[in-house]
Amino acid sequence: MPPSARHRCDVIRLDDGRRLSVCETGPPGGPPDVYCHGAIGTPLARSVDLEAIMVDLGIRHIAVSRPGLGGSDPLPGRSVLSFADDVRELADSLGVDRFAVVGVSAGGPYALALAHQLPDRVRRAAVCSSLSPLCSPHRTPGMQRRIRLALAILARAPGGCAALGDAALPVIRRHPELLSRVIAAHAAPGERARLNEPGERNAAGTSFLDAAAVAGVRGMVDDYLTYSRPWGFSAAEIEPEVHLWHGLNDPLVPIDHALALAATLPRCRAFFDPIEGHHFFRRRLVSILAELVGSAAAADATCRLKAA
């Protein structure tokens, strides 16, 4: 593999002095995509061979940590829309003019905000297992009662939940597989075996610890409060084309959210999987990015994988 194609991480200083953490994977000259991670960051580099995938697709994959998560400094009072300003500065710093955007789960609102705020720079966007402005996550119709109750407590007592989460960090450091077990217990039946595979067992716990590196669990709590509030824009105003991917058996983000987005987005291509739940993004990563970026290299890689 060429040295220039390695997974590499850095910290960018924004104009207001904050640090923004970013990891790049794949050839620097490839068509870029900006990745908006889920609620606890992204374990992609640990659960899939991200370097090989991005080299095969020919894509410059740029994963950025939101304020208060990973190595990015907090930004009190931030909004979903304000993240677009951070990404604009990041893209300028990296010398990236036009790019695609992909957001997974809690990253979906931020990906849509980028498409709304930066239509001159976002070629197209993809959202996978994404929330919508339909309602706050803890008020979602069809969500399992125990999940809805836990999220409602988080919304009502964020300080207490953050303190409990910080107290649990030493336990998760010693036993990172515990978080994967919790996630598997709330996954669709068809996903549980995959989430229990060796490559997945520690990925969620390690990602959780990485996300809490600067601001502790409070950063994740603040992120939840941010995307649970009104986003400040209508999906009907988004100009770039949006690809929507959703599993019909998703217990964490029920299909109502995907249907609400699909009905509102003016330029939407929807892809529904009748079997998958909330965690199928990694399995469909190549297809999602190939459809999103639309490069010749991505198309060739997809054909090779289908033929294998």
Contacts in CASP RR format, 6 or more apart in sequence:
PFRMAT RR
TARGET T0000
AUTHOR 0000-0000-0000
METHOD contacts of the structure
MODEL  1
MPPSARHRCDVIRLDDGRRLSVCETGPPGGPPDVYCHGAIGTPLARSVDL
EAIMVDLGIRHIAVSRPGLGGSDPLPGRSVLSFADDVRELADSLGVDRFA
VVGVSAGGPYALALAHQLPDRVRRAAVCSSLSPLCSPHRTPGMQRRIRLA
LAILARAPGGCAALGDAALPVIRRHPELLSRVIAAHAAPGERARLNEPGE
RNAAGTSFLDAAAVAGVRGMVDDYLTYSRPWGFSAAEIEPEVHLWHGLND
PLVPIDHALALAATLPRCRAFFDPIEGHHFFRRRLVSILAELVGSAAAAD
ATCRLKAA
1 51 0 8 1.000
1 52 0 8 1.000
1 55 0 8 1.000
2 27 0 8 1.000
2 55 0 8 1.000
4 27 0 8 1.000
4 28 0 8 1.000
5 25 0 8 1.000
5 26 0 8 1.000
5 27 0 8 1.000
5 51 0 8 1.000
5 54 0 8 1.000
5 55 0 8 1.000
6 25 0 8 1.000
6 26 0 8 1.000
6 51 0 8 1.000
7 23 0 8 1.000
7 24 0 8 1.000
7 25 0 8 1.000
7 26 0 8 1.000
7 45 0 8 1.000
7 50 0 8 1.000
7 51 0 8 1.000
8 23 0 8 1.000
8 24 0 8 1.000
8 25 0 8 1.000
9 21 0 8 1.000
9 22 0 8 1.000
9 23 0 8 1.000
9 24 0 8 1.000
10 21 0 8 1.000
10 22 0 8 1.000
10 23 0 8 1.000
10 24 0 8 1.000
11 19 0 8 1.000
11 20 0 8 1.000
11 21 0 8 1.000
11 22 0 8 1.000
11 71 0 8 1.000
12 19 0 8 1.000
12 20 0 8 1.000
12 21 0 8 1.000
12 22 0 8 1.000
12 89 0 8 1.000
12 90 0 8 1.000
12 93 0 8 1.000
12 94 0 8 1.000
13 19 0 8 1.000
13 20 0 8 1.000
14 20 0 8 1.000
14 86 0 8 1.000
14 89 0 8 1.000
15 89 0 8 1.000
17 73 0 8 1.000
18 67 0 8 1.000
18 72 0 8 1.000
18 73 0 8 1.000
18 75 0 8 1.000
19 71 0 8 1.000
19 72 0 8 1.000
19 73 0 8 1.000
20 64 0 8 1.000
20 65 0 8 1.000
20 67 0 8 1.000
20 72 0 8 1.000
20 73 0 8 1.000
20 86 0 8 1.000
20 89 0 8 1.000
20 90 0 8 1.000
21 64 0 8 1.000
21 65 0 8 1.000
21 70 0 8 1.000
21 71 0 8 1.000
21 72 0 8 1.000
22 62 0 8 1.000
22 63 0 8 1.000
22 64 0 8 1.000
22 65 0 8 1.000
22 90 0 8 1.000
22 94 0 8 1.000
23 45 0 8 1.000
23 62 0 8 1.000
23 63 0 8 1.000
24 60 0 8 1.000
24 61 0 8 1.000
24 62 0 8 1.000
24 63 0 8 1.000
24 94 0 8 1.000
25 45 0 8 1.000
25 50 0 8 1.000
25 51 0 8 1.000
25 54 0 8 1.000
25 60 0 8 1.000
25 61 0 8 1.000
25 63 0 8 1.000
26 51 0 8 1.000
26 54 0 8 1.000
26 55 0 8 1.000
26 58 0 8 1.000
26 59 0 8 1.000
26 60 0 8 1.000
26 61 0 8 1.000
27 54 0 8 1.000
27 55 0 8 1.000
27 58 0 8 1.000
27 59 0 8 1.000
27 60 0 8 1.000
28 60 0 8 1.000
29 60 0 8 1.000
30 58 0 8 1.000
30 59 0 8 1.000
30 60 0 8 1.000
30 295 0 8 1.000
30 297 0 8 1.000
31 58 0 8 1.000
31 59 0 8 1.000
31 60 0 8 1.000
31 99 0 8 1.000
31 100 0 8 1.000
31 293 0 8 1.000
31 294 0 8 1.000
31 295 0 8 1.000
32 59 0 8 1.000
32 60 0 8 1.000
32 61 0 8 1.000
32 62 0 8 1.000
32 94 0 8 1.000
32 96 0 8 1.000
32 99 0 8 1.000
32 100 0 8 1.000
33 59 0 8 1.000
33 60 0 8 1.000
33 61 0 8 1.000
33 62 0 8 1.000
33 99 0 8 1.000
33 100 0 8 1.000
33 101 0 8 1.000
33 102 0 8 1.000
33 289 0 8 1.000
33 292 0 8 1.000
33 293 0 8 1.000
34 62 0 8 1.000
34 64 0 8 1.000
34 87 0 8 1.000
34 90 0 8 1.000
34 91 0 8 1.000
34 99 0 8 1.000
34 100 0 8 1.000
34 101 0 8 1.000
34 102 0 8 1.000
34 114 0 8 1.000
35 42 0 8 1.000
35 44 0 8 1.000
35 61 0 8 1.000
35 62 0 8 1.000
35 63 0 8 1.000
35 64 0 8 1.000
35 102 0 8 1.000
35 103 0 8 1.000
35 104 0 8 1.000
36 64 0 8 1.000
36 66 0 8 1.000
36 101 0 8 1.000
36 102 0 8 1.000
36 103 0 8 1.000
36 104 0 8 1.000
36 107 0 8 1.000
36 108 0 8 1.000
36 110 0 8 1.000
36 111 0 8 1.000
36 114 0 8 1.000
37 63 0 8 1.000
37 65 0 8 1.000
37 66 0 8 1.000
37 69 0 8 1.000
37 103 0 8 1.000
37 104 0 8 1.000
37 106 0 8 1.000
37 107 0 8 1.000
38 103 0 8 1.000
38 104 0 8 1.000
38 105 0 8 1.000
38 106 0 8 1.000
38 107 0 8 1.000
38 108 0 8 1.000
39 105 0 8 1.000
39 106 0 8 1.000
39 220 0 8 1.000
39 223 0 8 1.000
39 224 0 8 1.000
40 204 0 8 1.000
40 205 0 8 1.000
40 207 0 8 1.000
40 208 0 8 1.000
40 211 0 8 1.000
40 220 0 8 1.000
41 65 0 8 1.000
41 69 0 8 1.000
41 70 0 8 1.000
41 207 0 8 1.000
41 208 0 8 1.000
41 210 0 8 1.000
41 211 0 8 1.000
42 63 0 8 1.000
42 104 0 8 1.000
42 207 0 8 1.000
43 203 0 8 1.000
43 204 0 8 1.000
43 205 0 8 1.000
43 206 0 8 1.000
43 207 0 8 1.000
44 50 0 8 1.000
44 63 0 8 1.000
44 282 0 8 1.000
44 285 0 8 1.000
46 199 0 8 1.000
46 202 0 8 1.000
46 203 0 8 1.000
46 206 0 8 1.000
46 207 0 8 1.000
47 199 0 8 1.000
47 200 0 8 1.000
47 203 0 8 1.000
47 282 0 8 1.000
48 282 0 8 1.000
48 285 0 8 1.000
50 61 0 8 1.000
53 285 0 8 1.000
53 286 0 8 1.000
54 60 0 8 1.000
54 61 0 8 1.000
56 286 0 8 1.000
56 297 0 8 1.000
56 301 0 8 1.000
56 304 0 8 1.000
57 286 0 8 1.000
57 289 0 8 1.000
57 290 0 8 1.000
57 293 0 8 1.000
57 295 0 8 1.000
57 297 0 8 1.000
57 298 0 8 1.000
57 301 0 8 1.000
58 295 0 8 1.000
58 297 0 8 1.000
58 298 0 8 1.000
58 301 0 8 1.000
59 289 0 8 1.000
59 293 0 8 1.000
59 295 0 8 1.000
59 297 0 8 1.000
59 298 0 8 1.000
60 96 0 8 1.000
61 289 0 8 1.000
62 90 0 8 1.000
62 94 0 8 1.000
62 96 0 8 1.000
62 99 0 8 1.000
64 72 0 8 1.000
64 86 0 8 1.000
64 87 0 8 1.000
64 90 0 8 1.000
65 71 0 8 1.000
65 72 0 8 1.000
65 211 0 8 1.000
66 72 0 8 1.000
66 83 0 8 1.000
66 110 0 8 1.000
66 223 0 8 1.000
67 73 0 8 1.000
67 74 0 8 1.000
67 75 0 8 1.000
67 78 0 8 1.000
67 83 0 8 1.000
67 86 0 8 1.000
68 74 0 8 1.000
68 75 0 8 1.000
68 214 0 8 1.000
68 215 0 8 1.000
68 218 0 8 1.000
68 219 0 8 1.000
68 222 0 8 1.000
68 223 0 8 1.000
69 211 0 8 1.000
69 214 0 8 1.000
69 215 0 8 1.000
69 219 0 8 1.000
69 220 0 8 1.000
69 223 0 8 1.000
70 210 0 8 1.000
70 211 0 8 1.000
70 212 0 8 1.000
70 213 0 8 1.000
70 214 0 8 1.000
71 213 0 8 1.000
71 214 0 8 1.000
72 214 0 8 1.000
73 214 0 8 1.000
73 215 0 8 1.000
74 214 0 8 1.000
74 215 0 8 1.000
74 218 0 8 1.000
74 219 0 8 1.000
74 222 0 8 1.000
75 82 0 8 1.000
77 226 0 8 1.000
78 222 0 8 1.000
78 226 0 8 1.000
79 226 0 8 1.000
79 229 0 8 1.000
79 231 0 8 1.000
79 232 0 8 1.000
80 109 0 8 1.000
80 110 0 8 1.000
80 113 0 8 1.000
80 226 0 8 1.000
80 227 0 8 1.000
80 229 0 8 1.000
80 231 0 8 1.000
80 232 0 8 1.000
81 113 0 8 1.000
81 116 0 8 1.000
81 117 0 8 1.000
81 231 0 8 1.000
81 232 0 8 1.000
81 233 0 8 1.000
83 110 0 8 1.000
83 113 0 8 1.000
83 114 0 8 1.000
84 113 0 8 1.000
84 114 0 8 1.000
84 116 0 8 1.000
84 117 0 8 1.000
84 118 0 8 1.000
85 117 0 8 1.000
87 114 0 8 1.000
87 118 0 8 1.000
88 118 0 8 1.000
88 121 0 8 1.000
91 97 0 8 1.000
91 99 0 8 1.000
91 121 0 8 1.000
97 121 0 8 1.000
98 121 0 8 1.000
98 122 0 8 1.000
98 123 0 8 1.000
99 121 0 8 1.000
99 122 0 8 1.000
99 123 0 8 1.000
100 122 0 8 1.000
100 123 0 8 1.000
100 124 0 8 1.000
100 125 0 8 1.000
100 126 0 8 1.000
100 292 0 8 1.000
100 293 0 8 1.000
101 111 0 8 1.000
101 114 0 8 1.000
101 115 0 8 1.000
101 122 0 8 1.000
101 124 0 8 1.000
101 125 0 8 1.000
101 126 0 8 1.000
102 111 0 8 1.000
102 125 0 8 1.000
102 126 0 8 1.000
102 127 0 8 1.000
102 128 0 8 1.000
102 288 0 8 1.000
102 289 0 8 1.000
102 292 0 8 1.000
103 110 0 8 1.000
103 111 0 8 1.000
103 125 0 8 1.000
103 126 0 8 1.000
103 127 0 8 1.000
103 128 0 8 1.000
103 130 0 8 1.000
104 127 0 8 1.000
104 128 0 8 1.000
104 129 0 8 1.000
104 130 0 8 1.000
104 281 0 8 1.000
105 128 0 8 1.000
105 129 0 8 1.000
105 130 0 8 1.000
105 131 0 8 1.000
105 252 0 8 1.000
105 253 0 8 1.000
105 278 0 8 1.000
106 131 0 8 1.000
106 223 0 8 1.000
106 224 0 8 1.000
106 227 0 8 1.000
107 127 0 8 1.000
107 130 0 8 1.000
107 131 0 8 1.000
107 227 0 8 1.000
108 127 0 8 1.000
108 128 0 8 1.000
108 130 0 8 1.000
108 131 0 8 1.000
109 130 0 8 1.000
109 131 0 8 1.000
109 133 0 8 1.000
109 227 0 8 1.000
109 231 0 8 1.000
110 227 0 8 1.000
111 125 0 8 1.000
111 126 0 8 1.000
111 127 0 8 1.000
111 130 0 8 1.000
112 125 0 8 1.000
112 127 0 8 1.000
112 130 0 8 1.000
112 231 0 8 1.000
112 235 0 8 1.000
112 238 0 8 1.000
112 242 0 8 1.000
113 231 0 8 1.000
113 233 0 8 1.000
114 122 0 8 1.000
114 125 0 8 1.000
115 122 0 8 1.000
115 124 0 8 1.000
115 125 0 8 1.000
115 238 0 8 1.000
115 239 0 8 1.000
115 240 0 8 1.000
115 242 0 8 1.000
116 233 0 8 1.000
116 237 0 8 1.000
116 238 0 8 1.000
116 239 0 8 1.000
117 233 0 8 1.000
119 238 0 8 1.000
119 239 0 8 1.000
119 240 0 8 1.000
122 240 0 8 1.000
123 240 0 8 1.000
124 240 0 8 1.000
124 241 0 8 1.000
124 242 0 8 1.000
124 243 0 8 1.000
124 292 0 8 1.000
125 238 0 8 1.000
125 240 0 8 1.000
125 241 0 8 1.000
125 242 0 8 1.000
125 243 0 8 1.000
125 292 0 8 1.000
126 242 0 8 1.000
126 243 0 8 1.000
126 244 0 8 1.000
126 245 0 8 1.000
126 288 0 8 1.000
126 289 0 8 1.000
126 291 0 8 1.000
126 292 0 8 1.000
127 242 0 8 1.000
127 243 0 8 1.000
127 244 0 8 1.000
127 245 0 8 1.000
127 261 0 8 1.000
128 245 0 8 1.000
128 246 0 8 1.000
128 280 0 8 1.000
128 281 0 8 1.000
128 284 0 8 1.000
128 288 0 8 1.000
129 245 0 8 1.000
129 246 0 8 1.000
129 247 0 8 1.000
129 250 0 8 1.000
129 252 0 8 1.000
129 253 0 8 1.000
129 277 0 8 1.000
129 278 0 8 1.000
129 279 0 8 1.000
129 280 0 8 1.000
129 281 0 8 1.000
130 244 0 8 1.000
130 246 0 8 1.000
130 253 0 8 1.000
130 257 0 8 1.000
130 258 0 8 1.000
130 261 0 8 1.000
131 137 0 8 1.000
131 227 0 8 1.000
131 253 0 8 1.000
131 257 0 8 1.000
132 235 0 8 1.000
132 256 0 8 1.000
132 257 0 8 1.000
132 258 0 8 1.000
132 260 0 8 1.000
132 261 0 8 1.000
132 264 0 8 1.000
133 230 0 8 1.000
133 231 0 8 1.000
133 234 0 8 1.000
133 235 0 8 1.000
133 260 0 8 1.000
134 140 0 8 1.000
134 256 0 8 1.000
134 257 0 8 1.000
134 260 0 8 1.000
135 141 0 8 1.000
136 155 0 8 1.000
136 228 0 8 1.000
136 229 0 8 1.000
137 143 0 8 1.000
137 151 0 8 1.000
137 224 0 8 1.000
137 227 0 8 1.000
137 228 0 8 1.000
137 253 0 8 1.000
138 148 0 8 1.000
138 151 0 8 1.000
138 152 0 8 1.000
138 154 0 8 1.000
138 155 0 8 1.000
138 228 0 8 1.000
139 148 0 8 1.000
140 148 0 8 1.000
140 253 0 8 1.000
140 254 0 8 1.000
140 256 0 8 1.000
140 257 0 8 1.000
141 254 0 8 1.000
141 256 0 8 1.000
142 254 0 8 1.000
142 256 0 8 1.000
143 251 0 8 1.000
143 252 0 8 1.000
143 254 0 8 1.000
144 186 0 8 1.000
144 251 0 8 1.000
147 186 0 8 1.000
147 251 0 8 1.000
147 252 0 8 1.000
151 224 0 8 1.000
153 161 0 8 1.000
154 161 0 8 1.000
154 221 0 8 1.000
154 224 0 8 1.000
155 224 0 8 1.000
155 225 0 8 1.000
155 228 0 8 1.000
158 218 0 8 1.000
158 221 0 8 1.000
158 222 0 8 1.000
158 224 0 8 1.000
158 225 0 8 1.000
159 218 0 8 1.000
159 221 0 8 1.000
161 217 0 8 1.000
161 221 0 8 1.000
162 216 0 8 1.000
162 217 0 8 1.000
162 218 0 8 1.000
162 219 0 8 1.000
162 221 0 8 1.000
164 217 0 8 1.000
165 217 0 8 1.000
166 212 0 8 1.000
166 216 0 8 1.000
166 217 0 8 1.000
166 218 0 8 1.000
168 217 0 8 1.000
169 209 0 8 1.000
169 212 0 8 1.000
169 216 0 8 1.000
169 217 0 8 1.000
171 178 0 8 1.000
172 178 0 8 1.000
172 179 0 8 1.000
172 205 0 8 1.000
172 208 0 8 1.000
172 209 0 8 1.000
173 209 0 8 1.000
176 201 0 8 1.000
176 202 0 8 1.000
176 204 0 8 1.000
176 205 0 8 1.000
176 206 0 8 1.000
176 208 0 8 1.000
176 209 0 8 1.000
177 201 0 8 1.000
177 202 0 8 1.000
177 205 0 8 1.000
178 205 0 8 1.000
179 204 0 8 1.000
179 205 0 8 1.000
179 208 0 8 1.000
180 195 0 8 1.000
180 196 0 8 1.000
180 200 0 8 1.000
180 201 0 8 1.000
180 202 0 8 1.000
180 203 0 8 1.000
180 204 0 8 1.000
180 205 0 8 1.000
183 195 0 8 1.000
183 204 0 8 1.000
183 279 0 8 1.000
184 191 0 8 1.000
184 192 0 8 1.000
184 195 0 8 1.000
184 196 0 8 1.000
186 251 0 8 1.000
186 252 0 8 1.000
187 195 0 8 1.000
187 251 0 8 1.000
187 277 0 8 1.000
187 278 0 8 1.000
187 279 0 8 1.000
188 247 0 8 1.000
188 249 0 8 1.000
188 250 0 8 1.000
188 251 0 8 1.000
188 275 0 8 1.000
188 276 0 8 1.000
188 277 0 8 1.000
188 278 0 8 1.000
188 279 0 8 1.000
189 249 0 8 1.000
190 249 0 8 1.000
190 275 0 8 1.000
190 276 0 8 1.000
190 277 0 8 1.000
191 276 0 8 1.000
191 277 0 8 1.000
191 278 0 8 1.000
191 279 0 8 1.000
191 280 0 8 1.000
194 200 0 8 1.000
194 279 0 8 1.000
194 283 0 8 1.000
195 279 0 8 1.000
211 219 0 8 1.000
211 220 0 8 1.000
212 219 0 8 1.000
212 220 0 8 1.000
215 222 0 8 1.000
234 264 0 8 1.000
235 261 0 8 1.000
235 264 0 8 1.000
235 265 0 8 1.000
236 264 0 8 1.000
236 265 0 8 1.000
236 266 0 8 1.000
238 265 0 8 1.000
238 266 0 8 1.000
238 267 0 8 1.000
239 266 0 8 1.000
239 267 0 8 1.000
240 267 0 8 1.000
241 267 0 8 1.000
241 268 0 8 1.000
241 269 0 8 1.000
242 261 0 8 1.000
242 265 0 8 1.000
242 267 0 8 1.000
242 268 0 8 1.000
242 269 0 8 1.000
243 268 0 8 1.000
243 269 0 8 1.000
243 270 0 8 1.000
243 271 0 8 1.000
243 288 0 8 1.000
243 291 0 8 1.000
243 292 0 8 1.000
244 258 0 8 1.000
244 261 0 8 1.000
244 262 0 8 1.000
244 265 0 8 1.000
244 268 0 8 1.000
244 269 0 8 1.000
244 270 0 8 1.000
244 271 0 8 1.000
245 271 0 8 1.000
245 272 0 8 1.000
245 273 0 8 1.000
245 281 0 8 1.000
245 284 0 8 1.000
245 288 0 8 1.000
246 253 0 8 1.000
246 255 0 8 1.000
246 257 0 8 1.000
246 258 0 8 1.000
246 270 0 8 1.000
246 271 0 8 1.000
246 272 0 8 1.000
246 273 0 8 1.000
247 255 0 8 1.000
247 258 0 8 1.000
247 272 0 8 1.000
247 273 0 8 1.000
247 274 0 8 1.000
247 275 0 8 1.000
247 276 0 8 1.000
247 277 0 8 1.000
247 278 0 8 1.000
247 280 0 8 1.000
248 255 0 8 1.000
248 272 0 8 1.000
248 273 0 8 1.000
248 274 0 8 1.000
248 275 0 8 1.000
248 276 0 8 1.000
248 277 0 8 1.000
249 274 0 8 1.000
249 275 0 8 1.000
249 276 0 8 1.000
249 277 0 8 1.000
250 276 0 8 1.000
250 277 0 8 1.000
250 278 0 8 1.000
251 277 0 8 1.000
251 278 0 8 1.000
252 278 0 8 1.000
253 278 0 8 1.000
255 272 0 8 1.000
258 270 0 8 1.000
258 272 0 8 1.000
261 268 0 8 1.000
262 268 0 8 1.000
262 270 0 8 1.000
269 291 0 8 1.000
271 291 0 8 1.000
273 280 0 8 1.000
273 284 0 8 1.000
276 283 0 8 1.000
276 284 0 8 1.000
281 288 0 8 1.000
286 301 0 8 1.000
286 302 0 8 1.000
286 305 0 8 1.000
287 302 0 8 1.000
289 298 0 8 1.000
290 298 0 8 1.000
290 299 0 8 1.000
290 301 0 8 1.000
290 302 0 8 1.000
END
